[in-house]
Amino acid sequence: MPESKETRERIIRIAEIIIEELKLEEITPESFNPDMDLVDELGVDSMDLATVALVLQDEYGVFIDEDDYPKLKTVRLIAEYVQSRLHGQKANDSL
């Protein structure tokens, strides 16, 4: 299933955040493989992930539960997680 423009833009923005926060110099948001395992292939540790999660919470206005950090292994999974949180909040806001 092809990803939507919104999803692609979110993936690129999350890649930008990861690149900026982790000071990755040899990769661009457009060339960042959204399915690359951040821990196994990029060496992201729990502190790095916590930092990225805090920035994402500020950027998107969503809460990322620490218990969910292990699930956030790729940029695509992070984008899907943020998307689900955004939709959950919109549904909750209308109640």
Stockholm file with secondary structure:
# STOCKHOLM 1.0

chainA/1-95         MPESKETRERIIRIAEIIIEELKLEEITPESFNPDMDLVDELGVDSMDLATVALVLQDEYGVFIDEDDYPKLKTVRLIAEYVQSRLHGQKANDSL
#=GR chainA/1-95 SS CCCCHHHHHHHHHHHHHHHHHTTCCSCCTTTSCTTSCTTTTTCCCHHHHHHHHHHHHHHHTCCCCGGGGGGCCSHHHHHHHHHHHHHHHHHHHTC
#=GC SS_cons        CCCCHHHHHHHHHHHHHHHHHTTCCSCCTTTSCTTSCTTTTTCCCHHHHHHHHHHHHHHHTCCCCGGGGGGCCSHHHHHHHHHHHHHHHHHHHTC
//
